[in-house]
């Protein structure tokens, strides 16, 4: 299986993250949001947005190279676990809130109302 996204614009691609969570590598357009999530050549492949030949080449590469598809599948799952899992995202959000609280003079974590 391959997750394909041909968007011209993405911010944070939830479908890409969900695919990674079950080890599905991606072939995505080279717009900013997609490129921020994927490691081109590791957890999937990017293609030039709007270029159907570039998309076809990326898909052919994965269909012809089963070994690459298998390694990208493992890398996609690993990338999800390290960057996009609920636990990781919760920790990153908590750290952001704590940083902002300190900037506003709050400082310490409130144990009565923990984040």
N, C-alpha and C positions, 0 to 999 in steps of 0.2 A: 504494500500500500504506500501511496505517496499523497501528501497533502499539497494541493496546488492552489496558489493565490495569485490572481492576475490583476490585483488592484493598482490603480494609479496613485492612490494615497492611502496610507495607514498610519495610525498613531501607535496603538498597542494592539496587536493582532491576537485576540482571544482564541480564535480557531487554530492558529498556529501553536499557541501554548497548549491547548487541549490535545492537539495531535502529538506534540512532543511528550506529553504526560503518559501516553501509551506507546511511545517509541515509534511514531510515524514521522519520518523525515519529510522535509518540505521542498517544494520548488516554488519560489516566490519572486515577484517582481522586485526590482531594486529600489523601491521607494523607501523613505527614511525609516518608518516603523518596522517594516519587515527586516531591513538590514540591521537594525538595532537588536533584533531577537535571534537571528540566525547566524551561524558561523559558516560562511560560504565555503563549500568543499568539505565541511566537517559534519554538520547536522542537517545539511541540505544544500541546495543550489539556488543561486539567484540568476535571474535573466533580466535583460534590459526591458523595462516596462514599455508596452506598446509594440514590442518586437516579437511577432509570433514565431519567427524562425529561431530566435534565441530561446524561446520557451520550448519549442520542439526539440532543439538540440539538448537542452537540459534533461527533458523527459527521456529521450533516447539514450542518453548516457546512463541513467539509472536503470532503464529496462534492459540494457545490454550488459551492464556490470553489476551482477547480483552481489558480488563481494562488497562493492561500494555501497549498495543499498543496505546491506546488513550492517556494515560499520556505521553508516549514517543513522540507522535506526537506534543503535546503542548510544551513539553520541547525542541524539535528540533527547532520549530519555534522561541521560545524565545531565544535559544542559537544563532541562526542566527542573530536575531535582535540585540543582545548584543555584538556579536563577529565578525560577518562576513558580515553585511549589507554594502552597498556601502558607506553610510554615516560614519559608524564606520571605515571602511578600509581607506577611504579618510582622516579622521582625524588622524589615526595612521601614515599614510604615510607622511602627512604634518608635524606632530610632529617629525618624523625621519629626514625629510629634514631640519627643523629648527634647530634641534640638531646638525646635520652635518655642517650646515652653521655657527653656533656659534663656532664650533670646528675649522672651517677654518678662523675665524676672521670676519665673516660677521655680525652676531649679530642680528640686528633688521629685522623685516618683511618689505619688500619693498612694499608699498601700490600701486605704479605704476604698479608693476608686481607681484601681490599676487599669492601665491601658490594655 
